[in-house]
């Protein structure tokens, strides 16, 4: 009986390149969302 292989989840390669770094993408989205909400709060305060 073969041992179970416990390794990383393999993402499909995009055109032969390495998969994008999702942590940086999520960090950028989080910072952008925070900035959008701060601008929204500032705009509502002016009204």
PDB file of N, CA, C, O and CB in Angstrom:
ATOM      1  N   UNK A   1       0.848  -1.177   0.000  1.00  0.00           N
ATOM      2  CA  UNK A   1       0.000   0.000   0.000  1.00  0.00           C
ATOM      3  C   UNK A   1       0.896   1.244   0.000  1.00  0.00           C
ATOM      4  O   UNK A   1       1.857   1.328   0.765  1.00  0.00           O
ATOM      5  CB  UNK A   1      -0.966  -0.004   1.229  1.00  0.00           C
ATOM      6  N   UNK A   2       0.569   2.202  -0.866  1.00  0.00           N
ATOM      7  CA  UNK A   2       1.375   3.426  -0.946  1.00  0.00           C
ATOM      8  C   UNK A   2       0.981   4.411   0.152  1.00  0.00           C
ATOM      9  O   UNK A   2      -0.191   4.495   0.518  1.00  0.00           O
ATOM     10  CB  UNK A   2       1.215   4.087  -2.329  1.00  0.00           C
ATOM     11  N   UNK A   3       1.950   5.151   0.676  1.00  0.00           N
ATOM     12  CA  UNK A   3       1.604   6.180   1.669  1.00  0.00           C
ATOM     13  C   UNK A   3       0.853   7.327   1.007  1.00  0.00           C
ATOM     14  O   UNK A   3       1.016   7.607  -0.181  1.00  0.00           O
ATOM     15  CB  UNK A   3       2.874   6.713   2.373  1.00  0.00           C
ATOM     16  N   UNK A   4       0.028   7.979   1.815  1.00  0.00           N
ATOM     17  CA  UNK A   4      -0.715   9.124   1.289  1.00  0.00           C
ATOM     18  C   UNK A   4       0.247  10.260   0.999  1.00  0.00           C
ATOM     19  O   UNK A   4       1.160  10.521   1.782  1.00  0.00           O
ATOM     20  CB  UNK A   4      -1.811   9.579   2.280  1.00  0.00           C
ATOM     21  N   UNK A   5       0.050  10.925  -0.101  1.00  0.00           N
ATOM     22  CA  UNK A   5       0.896  12.063  -0.450  1.00  0.00           C
ATOM     23  C   UNK A   5       0.259  13.330   0.096  1.00  0.00           C
ATOM     24  O   UNK A   5      -0.841  13.714  -0.299  1.00  0.00           O
ATOM     25  CB  UNK A   5       1.101  12.163  -1.990  1.00  0.00           C
ATOM     26  N   UNK A   6       0.962  13.957   0.994  1.00  0.00           N
ATOM     27  CA  UNK A   6       0.462  15.220   1.550  1.00  0.00           C
ATOM     28  C   UNK A   6       1.374  16.316   1.052  1.00  0.00           C
ATOM     29  O   UNK A   6       2.488  16.490   1.547  1.00  0.00           O
ATOM     30  CB  UNK A   6       0.406  15.194   3.125  1.00  0.00           C
ATOM     31  N   UNK A   7       0.901  17.042   0.085  1.00  0.00           N
ATOM     32  CA  UNK A   7       1.691  18.121  -0.493  1.00  0.00           C
ATOM     33  C   UNK A   7       0.833  19.343  -0.713  1.00  0.00           C
ATOM     34  O   UNK A   7      -0.335  19.393  -0.328  1.00  0.00           O
ATOM     35  CB  UNK A   7       2.330  17.683  -1.803  1.00  0.00           C
ATOM     36  N   UNK A   8       1.439  20.319  -1.338  1.00  0.00           N
ATOM     37  CA  UNK A   8       0.706  21.544  -1.636  1.00  0.00           C
ATOM     38  C   UNK A   8      -0.369  21.300  -2.681  1.00  0.00           C
ATOM     39  O   UNK A   8      -0.256  20.410  -3.523  1.00  0.00           O
ATOM     40  CB  UNK A   8       1.661  22.632  -2.113  1.00  0.00           C
ATOM     41  N   UNK A   9      -1.404  22.105  -2.605  1.00  0.00           N
ATOM     42  CA  UNK A   9      -2.437  22.062  -3.627  1.00  0.00           C
ATOM     43  C   UNK A   9      -1.846  22.643  -4.906  1.00  0.00           C
ATOM     44  O   UNK A   9      -1.324  23.757  -4.904  1.00  0.00           O
ATOM     45  CB  UNK A   9      -3.722  22.845  -3.182  1.00  0.00           C
ATOM     46  N   UNK A  10      -1.927  21.908  -5.964  1.00  0.00           N
ATOM     47  CA  UNK A  10      -1.330  22.383  -7.214  1.00  0.00           C
ATOM     48  C   UNK A  10      -2.362  23.179  -8.008  1.00  0.00           C
ATOM     49  O   UNK A  10      -3.413  22.662  -8.387  1.00  0.00           O
ATOM     50  CB  UNK A  10      -0.793  21.196  -8.057  1.00  0.00           C
ATOM     51  N   UNK A  11      -2.040  24.437  -8.250  1.00  0.00           N
ATOM     52  CA  UNK A  11      -2.922  25.280  -9.055  1.00  0.00           C
ATOM     53  C   UNK A  11      -2.541  25.120 -10.518  1.00  0.00           C
ATOM     54  O   UNK A  11      -1.368  24.911 -10.831  1.00  0.00           O
ATOM     55  CB  UNK A  11      -2.834  26.776  -8.617  1.00  0.00           C
ATOM     56  N   UNK A  12      -3.502  25.213 -11.409  1.00  0.00           N
ATOM     57  CA  UNK A  12      -3.159  25.089 -12.820  1.00  0.00           C
ATOM     58  C   UNK A  12      -2.256  26.233 -13.261  1.00  0.00           C
ATOM     59  O   UNK A  12      -2.457  27.384 -12.874  1.00  0.00           O
ATOM     60  CB  UNK A  12      -4.425  25.055 -13.678  1.00  0.00           C
ATOM     61  N   UNK A  13      -1.285  25.910 -14.052  1.00  0.00           N
ATOM     62  CA  UNK A  13      -0.350  26.949 -14.525  1.00  0.00           C
ATOM     63  C   UNK A  13      -1.019  27.783 -15.614  1.00  0.00           C
ATOM     64  O   UNK A  13      -1.702  27.252 -16.490  1.00  0.00           O
ATOM     65  CB  UNK A  13       0.974  26.311 -15.064  1.00  0.00           C
ATOM     66  N   UNK A  14      -0.815  29.076 -15.545  1.00  0.00           N
ATOM     67  CA  UNK A  14      -1.398  29.991 -16.526  1.00  0.00           C
ATOM     68  C   UNK A  14      -0.363  30.285 -17.595  1.00  0.00           C
ATOM     69  O   UNK A  14       0.595  31.022 -17.358  1.00  0.00           O
ATOM     70  CB  UNK A  14      -1.887  31.306 -15.854  1.00  0.00           C
ATOM     71  N   UNK A  15      -0.555  29.712 -18.767  1.00  0.00           N
ATOM     72  CA  UNK A  15       0.347  29.908 -19.899  1.00  0.00           C
ATOM     73  C   UNK A  15       1.794  29.581 -19.547  1.00  0.00           C
ATOM     74  O   UNK A  15       2.713  30.259 -20.006  1.00  0.00           O
ATOM     75  CB  UNK A  15       0.253  31.335 -20.395  1.00  0.00           C
ATOM     76  N   UNK A  16       1.999  28.553 -18.739  1.00  0.00           N
ATOM     77  CA  UNK A  16       3.339  28.130 -18.401  1.00  0.00           C
ATOM     78  C   UNK A  16       4.000  28.943 -17.304  1.00  0.00           C
ATOM     79  O   UNK A  16       5.152  28.679 -16.960  1.00  0.00           O
ATOM     80  CB  UNK A  16       4.173  28.175 -19.599  1.00  0.00           C
ATOM     81  N   UNK A  17       3.312  29.915 -16.751  1.00  0.00           N
ATOM     82  CA  UNK A  17       3.878  30.745 -15.682  1.00  0.00           C
ATOM     83  C   UNK A  17       3.463  30.195 -14.335  1.00  0.00           C
ATOM     84  O   UNK A  17       2.576  29.348 -14.238  1.00  0.00           O
ATOM     85  CB  UNK A  17       3.430  32.215 -15.823  1.00  0.00           C
ATOM     86  N   UNK A  18       4.122  30.692 -13.292  1.00  0.00           N
ATOM     87  CA  UNK A  18       3.738  30.309 -11.934  1.00  0.00           C
ATOM     88  C   UNK A  18       2.412  30.979 -11.596  1.00  0.00           C
ATOM     89  O   UNK A  18       2.111  32.039 -12.144  1.00  0.00           O
ATOM     90  CB  UNK A  18       4.843  30.704 -10.900  1.00  0.00           C
ATOM     91  N   UNK A  19       1.609  30.391 -10.709  1.00  0.00           N
ATOM     92  CA  UNK A  19       0.342  31.027 -10.333  1.00  0.00           C
ATOM     93  C   UNK A  19       0.589  32.357  -9.632  1.00  0.00           C
ATOM     94  O   UNK A  19       1.615  32.519  -8.971  1.00  0.00           O
ATOM     95  CB  UNK A  19      -0.479  30.097  -9.426  1.00  0.00           C
ATOM     96  N   UNK A  20      -0.323  33.303  -9.762  1.00  0.00           N
ATOM     97  CA  UNK A  20      -0.122  34.629  -9.152  1.00  0.00           C
ATOM     98  C   UNK A  20      -0.089  34.529  -7.637  1.00  0.00           C
ATOM     99  O   UNK A  20      -0.660  33.607  -7.053  1.00  0.00           O
ATOM    100  CB  UNK A  20      -1.231  35.602  -9.588  1.00  0.00           C
ATOM    101  N   UNK A  21       0.573  35.472  -7.013  1.00  0.00           N
ATOM    102  CA  UNK A  21       0.659  35.479  -5.556  1.00  0.00           C
ATOM    103  C   UNK A  21      -0.637  36.059  -5.011  1.00  0.00           C
ATOM    104  O   UNK A  21      -0.832  37.274  -4.989  1.00  0.00           O
ATOM    105  CB  UNK A  21       1.899  36.298  -5.058  1.00  0.00           C
ATOM    106  N   UNK A  22      -1.504  35.181  -4.578  1.00  0.00           N
ATOM    107  CA  UNK A  22      -2.834  35.592  -4.160  1.00  0.00           C
ATOM    108  C   UNK A  22      -2.811  36.407  -2.877  1.00  0.00           C
ATOM    109  O   UNK A  22      -3.711  37.215  -2.648  1.00  0.00           O
ATOM    110  CB  UNK A  22      -3.711  34.385  -3.980  1.00  0.00           C
ATOM    111  N   UNK A  23      -1.799  36.212  -2.033  1.00  0.00           N
ATOM    112  CA  UNK A  23      -1.750  36.988  -0.803  1.00  0.00           C
ATOM    113  C   UNK A  23      -1.557  38.467  -1.093  1.00  0.00           C
ATOM    114  O   UNK A  23      -2.166  39.305  -0.427  1.00  0.00           O
ATOM    115  CB  UNK A  23      -0.634  36.482   0.096  1.00  0.00           C
ATOM    116  N   UNK A  24      -0.729  38.808  -2.067  1.00  0.00           N
ATOM    117  CA  UNK A  24      -0.541  40.218  -2.420  1.00  0.00           C
ATOM    118  C   UNK A  24      -1.798  40.794  -3.064  1.00  0.00           C
ATOM    119  O   UNK A  24      -2.137  41.956  -2.840  1.00  0.00           O
ATOM    120  CB  UNK A  24       0.656  40.378  -3.367  1.00  0.00           C
ATOM    121  N   UNK A  25      -2.476  39.996  -3.850  1.00  0.00           N
ATOM    122  CA  UNK A  25      -3.721  40.441  -4.469  1.00  0.00           C
ATOM    123  C   UNK A  25      -4.775  40.734  -3.409  1.00  0.00           C
ATOM    124  O   UNK A  25      -5.455  41.759  -3.472  1.00  0.00           O
ATOM    125  CB  UNK A  25      -4.240  39.386  -5.454  1.00  0.00           C
ATOM    126  N   UNK A  26      -4.913  39.839  -2.438  1.00  0.00           N
ATOM    127  CA  UNK A  26      -5.905  40.049  -1.384  1.00  0.00           C
ATOM    128  C   UNK A  26      -5.528  41.226  -0.490  1.00  0.00           C
ATOM    129  O   UNK A  26      -6.406  41.951  -0.023  1.00  0.00           O
ATOM    130  CB  UNK A  26      -6.059  38.783  -0.541  1.00  0.00           C
ATOM    131  N   UNK A  27      -4.251  41.421  -0.250  1.00  0.00           N
ATOM    132  CA  UNK A  27      -3.807  42.572   0.529  1.00  0.00           C
ATOM    133  C   UNK A  27      -4.139  43.869  -0.198  1.00  0.00           C
ATOM    134  O   UNK A  27      -4.625  44.819   0.416  1.00  0.00           O
ATOM    135  CB  UNK A  27      -2.298  42.487   0.808  1.00  0.00           C
ATOM    136  N   UNK A  28      -3.881  43.915  -1.494  1.00  0.00           N
ATOM    137  CA  UNK A  28      -4.194  45.109  -2.280  1.00  0.00           C
ATOM    138  C   UNK A  28      -5.701  45.367  -2.302  1.00  0.00           C
ATOM    139  O   UNK A  28      -6.132  46.516  -2.198  1.00  0.00           O
ATOM    140  CB  UNK A  28      -3.659  44.961  -3.715  1.00  0.00           C
ATOM    141  N   UNK A  29      -6.501  44.314  -2.434  1.00  0.00           N
ATOM    142  CA  UNK A  29      -7.951  44.487  -2.414  1.00  0.00           C
ATOM    143  C   UNK A  29      -8.427  44.990  -1.060  1.00  0.00           C
ATOM    144  O   UNK A  29      -9.323  45.832  -0.992  1.00  0.00           O
ATOM    145  CB  UNK A  29      -8.647  43.174  -2.759  1.00  0.00           C
ATOM    146  N   UNK A  30      -7.845  44.489   0.009  1.00  0.00           N
ATOM    147  CA  UNK A  30      -8.227  44.940   1.349  1.00  0.00           C
ATOM    148  C   UNK A  30      -7.894  46.398   1.583  1.00  0.00           C
ATOM    149  O   UNK A  30      -8.704  47.145   2.132  1.00  0.00           O
ATOM    150  CB  UNK A  30      -7.546  44.097   2.395  1.00  0.00           C
ATOM    151  N   UNK A  31      -6.698  46.807   1.166  1.00  0.00           N
ATOM    152  CA  UNK A  31      -6.299  48.213   1.318  1.00  0.00           C
ATOM    153  C   UNK A  31      -7.179  49.107   0.452  1.00  0.00           C
ATOM    154  O   UNK A  31      -7.582  50.186   0.885  1.00  0.00           O
ATOM    155  CB  UNK A  31      -4.809  48.404   0.944  1.00  0.00           C
ATOM    156  N   UNK A  32      -7.476  48.670  -0.757  1.00  0.00           N
ATOM    157  CA  UNK A  32      -8.341  49.444  -1.642  1.00  0.00           C
ATOM    158  C   UNK A  32      -9.753  49.577  -1.087  1.00  0.00           C
ATOM    159  O   UNK A  32     -10.356  50.647  -1.164  1.00  0.00           O
ATOM    160  CB  UNK A  32      -8.388  48.804  -3.015  1.00  0.00           C
ATOM    161  N   UNK A  33     -10.277  48.492  -0.529  1.00  0.00           N
ATOM    162  CA  UNK A  33     -11.616  48.529   0.054  1.00  0.00           C
ATOM    163  C   UNK A  33     -11.639  49.458   1.260  1.00  0.00           C
ATOM    164  O   UNK A  33     -12.601  50.203   1.451  1.00  0.00           O
ATOM    165  CB  UNK A  33     -12.074  47.115   0.458  1.00  0.00           C
ATOM    166  N   UNK A  34     -10.587  49.421   2.077  1.00  0.00           N
ATOM    167  CA  UNK A  34     -10.501  50.315   3.231  1.00  0.00           C
ATOM    168  C   UNK A  34     -10.474  51.775   2.777  1.00  0.00           C
ATOM    169  O   UNK A  34     -11.153  52.616   3.365  1.00  0.00           O
ATOM    170  CB  UNK A  34      -9.247  49.993   4.073  1.00  0.00           C
ATOM    171  N   UNK A  35      -9.699  52.082   1.737  1.00  0.00           N
ATOM    172  CA  UNK A  35      -9.649  53.443   1.204  1.00  0.00           C
ATOM    173  C   UNK A  35     -10.995  53.888   0.649  1.00  0.00           C
ATOM    174  O   UNK A  35     -11.400  55.036   0.831  1.00  0.00           O
ATOM    175  CB  UNK A  35      -8.590  53.541   0.122  1.00  0.00           C
ATOM    176  N   UNK A  36     -11.679  52.984  -0.024  1.00  0.00           N
ATOM    177  CA  UNK A  36     -13.000  53.303  -0.567  1.00  0.00           C
ATOM    178  C   UNK A  36     -13.984  53.602   0.548  1.00  0.00           C
ATOM    179  O   UNK A  36     -14.762  54.551   0.449  1.00  0.00           O
ATOM    180  CB  UNK A  36     -13.520  52.154  -1.431  1.00  0.00           C
ATOM    181  N   UNK A  37     -13.963  52.803   1.610  1.00  0.00           N
ATOM    182  CA  UNK A  37     -14.869  53.040   2.735  1.00  0.00           C
ATOM    183  C   UNK A  37     -14.519  54.334   3.474  1.00  0.00           C
ATOM    184  O   UNK A  37     -15.419  55.024   3.954  1.00  0.00           O
ATOM    185  CB  UNK A  37     -14.827  51.855   3.707  1.00  0.00           C
ATOM    186  N   UNK A  38     -13.248  54.673   3.574  1.00  0.00           N
ATOM    187  CA  UNK A  38     -12.848  55.931   4.215  1.00  0.00           C
ATOM    188  C   UNK A  38     -13.324  57.113   3.374  1.00  0.00           C
ATOM    189  O   UNK A  38     -13.803  58.105   3.924  1.00  0.00           O
ATOM    190  CB  UNK A  38     -11.306  55.989   4.410  1.00  0.00           C
ATOM    191  N   UNK A  39     -13.201  57.023   2.053  1.00  0.00           N
ATOM    192  CA  UNK A  39     -13.679  58.091   1.179  1.00  0.00           C
ATOM    193  C   UNK A  39     -15.205  58.215   1.266  1.00  0.00           C
ATOM    194  O   UNK A  39     -15.741  59.323   1.247  1.00  0.00           O
ATOM    195  CB  UNK A  39     -13.243  57.831  -0.280  1.00  0.00           C
ATOM    196  N   UNK A  40     -15.895  57.086   1.360  1.00  0.00           N
ATOM    197  CA  UNK A  40     -17.351  57.092   1.485  1.00  0.00           C
ATOM    198  C   UNK A  40     -17.784  57.773   2.795  1.00  0.00           C
ATOM    199  O   UNK A  40     -18.710  58.583   2.809  1.00  0.00           O
ATOM    200  CB  UNK A  40     -17.899  55.648   1.424  1.00  0.00           C
ATOM    201  N   UNK A  41     -17.099  57.429   3.884  1.00  0.00           N
ATOM    202  CA  UNK A  41     -17.428  58.031   5.181  1.00  0.00           C
ATOM    203  C   UNK A  41     -17.150  59.534   5.155  1.00  0.00           C
ATOM    204  O   UNK A  41     -17.927  60.317   5.701  1.00  0.00           O
ATOM    205  CB  UNK A  41     -16.620  57.356   6.317  1.00  0.00           C
ATOM    206  N   UNK A  42     -16.061  59.934   4.534  1.00  0.00           N
ATOM    207  CA  UNK A  42     -15.733  61.347   4.432  1.00  0.00           C
ATOM    208  C   UNK A  42     -16.792  62.086   3.597  1.00  0.00           C
ATOM    209  O   UNK A  42     -17.210  63.192   3.942  1.00  0.00           O
ATOM    210  CB  UNK A  42     -14.331  61.527   3.814  1.00  0.00           C
ATOM    211  N   UNK A  43     -17.212  61.460   2.504  1.00  0.00           N
ATOM    212  CA  UNK A  43     -18.240  62.071   1.659  1.00  0.00           C
ATOM    213  C   UNK A  43     -19.573  62.184   2.377  1.00  0.00           C
ATOM    214  O   UNK A  43     -20.273  63.184   2.220  1.00  0.00           O
ATOM    215  CB  UNK A  43     -18.414  61.271   0.385  1.00  0.00           C
ATOM    216  N   UNK A  44     -19.933  61.188   3.152  1.00  0.00           N
ATOM    217  CA  UNK A  44     -21.189  61.241   3.892  1.00  0.00           C
ATOM    218  C   UNK A  44     -21.126  62.294   5.000  1.00  0.00           C
ATOM    219  O   UNK A  44     -22.142  62.903   5.334  1.00  0.00           O
ATOM    220  CB  UNK A  44     -21.517  59.865   4.486  1.00  0.00           C
ATOM    221  N   UNK A  45     -19.966  62.505   5.557  1.00  0.00           N
ATOM    222  CA  UNK A  45     -19.817  63.505   6.609  1.00  0.00           C
ATOM    223  C   UNK A  45     -20.031  64.916   6.045  1.00  0.00           C
ATOM    224  O   UNK A  45     -20.499  65.806   6.754  1.00  0.00           O
ATOM    225  CB  UNK A  45     -18.422  63.392   7.263  1.00  0.00           C
ATOM    226  N   UNK A  46     -19.692  65.110   4.786  1.00  0.00           N
ATOM    227  CA  UNK A  46     -19.840  66.426   4.163  1.00  0.00           C
ATOM    228  C   UNK A  46     -21.294  66.755   3.867  1.00  0.00           C
ATOM    229  O   UNK A  46     -21.658  67.926   3.758  1.00  0.00           O
ATOM    230  CB  UNK A  46     -19.031  66.493   2.883  1.00  0.00           C
ATOM    231  N   UNK A  47     -22.121  65.734   3.736  1.00  0.00           N
ATOM    232  CA  UNK A  47     -23.539  65.949   3.381  1.00  0.00           C
ATOM    233  C   UNK A  47     -24.366  66.352   4.549  1.00  0.00           C
ATOM    234  O   UNK A  47     -25.570  66.567   4.408  1.00  0.00           O
ATOM    235  CB  UNK A  47     -24.126  64.719   2.777  1.00  0.00           C
TER     236      UNK A  47
END
